[in-house]
């Protein structure tokens, strides 16, 4: 009975990890935002109440920013329920994870804690230490003025410099600031030239208030754009013929792989064809960088990639599942010694992928297994419907009768959270399934998926989480701190 309870506990923790990787509380193709939020909220409450230590350890895994913030908030709200040892470990995990979160999300989290009345000594210490580690308090004051004011008031902290206090809490405008960025912010209220001395996100509001033509604004603010801002503004710049904002091959090659795939899919097919060489080289460069020393070491790999209509995602997550599949395609190409990609639509031109048609996963899995791969990776939301259930039957027969010795490793990676099932949708009990947010996490998740085949117990999973936690907490600070331009 005890072994059975451990198995159930391991399944519960794995279910939560999959949700924490994929779910963002936003609308998906098959469920509304309200359904997503209700399902995810229940899962957080259930796992926190029953498995507090694994719940906190999830902060050391490749979960998304939305769930990391939810975990931090719930741990701080329920600090009284934790033992002293748990609080010490949680405090270190929280502090480390906050370094990885985009600052705007951290300020939003701190605002939620303030409104919830969470103001214990540990919370104030975490707020204080995070603010003290911020590389540029002046930039934070300008970009996140309301959030920073709220944190300082809530934790009863003094600003980093007296002039910052005057900027944040002063009753009205003053003559002149000694700090250049603060002075530019004040002058931008009255003169257009000062707008272009500010970060883009701040300058945009001033440009609207001064009614600066969009094309002029984009041309002049271009030198201050980060790489990701430049990428996001590509289509807007194209519409307004703002050539200074255009990215070059070097900029694209430095982009994260999944973001680059999203950008490529946002372009009309004609532009993808026109820029095929540039986009393909950028995607392959990003994939090689992601693969690192594992490049070319995965042997013979076959991939079944879902480009059915449901891969279009939703209005808030447009083409997200398809972009993850496209990014995985290029990453698996870099990891494999020999690689065979099979899209559910039957198309062979990955760069022109588009969401269309049904999901004949079973047929494509048969085609993939015919190549006798060392690894089969399936990237799909799991809605096998042409015909329904064929993929599960193919995988069952393959694993139980044709390949019981597991010569071929099969894993299913699912980028979509299923609100009704409180998990990512699975294809077959005999095949491990793991949630996937970004293609960059694929190598780690393929390793982690071995716990999802129903044969691992809680002790093995706990040992894995402890090892990941130890690596997470002892990694150099330079590895934990994300680039300032990376946003969720």
QUIFEN-V406595 format. One line per field, one symbol per residue. ss: DSSP state (h for helix, s for strand, l for the rest). phi: phi as a letter, one per 20 degrees, with the letter a starting at -180 (. if undefined). burial: I if it has 16 or more other C-alpha atoms within 10 Angstrom, else O. A space follows every 10 residues. Layout:
ss: ???
phi: ???
burial: ???
This chain:
ss: lhhhhhhhhh hhhhhhhhhh hhllllllll llhhhhhhhh hhhhhhhhhh lhhhhhhhhh llllhhhhhh hhhhhhhlhh hllhhhhhhh hhhhhhhhhh llhhhhhhhh hhhhhlllll hhhhhhhhhh hhhlllhhhh hhhlhhhhhh hhhhhlllll lhhhhhhhhl lllllllllh hhhhhhhlll lhhhhhhllh hhhhhhhhhl lllhhhhhhh hhhhllhhhh hhlhhhhhhh llhhhlllhh hhhlllhhhh hhhhhhllhh hhhhlhhhhh hhhhhhhhhh hhhhllllls ssssslllhh hhsllllslh hhhhhhhhhh hhhhhllsss sssllllllh hhllllllll hhhhhhhhhl llllsssssl llllsllslh hhhhhhhhhh hhllllllss ssssllssll llssllllll lsssslllhh hhhhhhhhhh hhhllllhhh hhhhhhhhhh hhhhllhhhh llllllll
phi: .fffffffff ffffgffgff edfcmdfdfd beffffffff fffffffffd cffffffffe eeeefgffff fgfffffdgf eefgffffff ffffgffffe fggfffffff fffffemebf ffffffffff ffeffbgfff fffcgfffgf ffffeldeff bgfffffedf fafdfaefeg fffffffffc cfffgeedfg fefffffffe lfggfffffe egfeffffff ffegfffffe leffefedgf fffeffffff ffffffefgf ffffdgffff ffffffffff flfegmdeme ddcddecfff ffmbfecflf ffffffffgf ffgffeeccc eceffnfddf fdgbfanece fgffffffff elffcdddda fneecbefnf fffgfffffe debfelfded bdddeceeff elaffdebfe dfccfcecfg eggfffffff feendedfff ffffffffff ffedfggfee feffeecf
burial: OOOOOOIOII IIIIIIIIII IIIIIIIIIO OOOOIIIOII OOIIOOIIOO OIIIIIIIII IIIIIIIIIO IIIOIIIOIO OOOOOOIOOI IOIIIIIIII IIIIIIIIII IOIIOOOIIO OOIIOIIIOI IOOOOOIIOI IIIIIOIIII IIOIIOOOIO OOIIOOIIOO OOOOOOIOOO IIIIIIIIOO OIOIIIIIII OIIIOIIOOO OOOOIOIIII IIOOIIIIII IOIIIOIOOO OIOOIIOOOO OIIIIIIIII IIIIIOOOIO OIOOOIOIII OIIIIIIIII IOOOIIOIOI IIIIIIIIII IIIIOOOIII IIIIIIIIII IIIIIIOIII IIIIIOOOOI IIIIIOOIII IIIIIIOIIO OOIIIIIIII IIIIOOOOII IIOIIIOIIO OOOOOOOIII IIIIIIIIIO OIIIIIIIOI IIIIIIIIII IIOOIIOIII IIIOOOIIOO IIOOIIOIIO OIIOOOOOOI OOOOOIOO
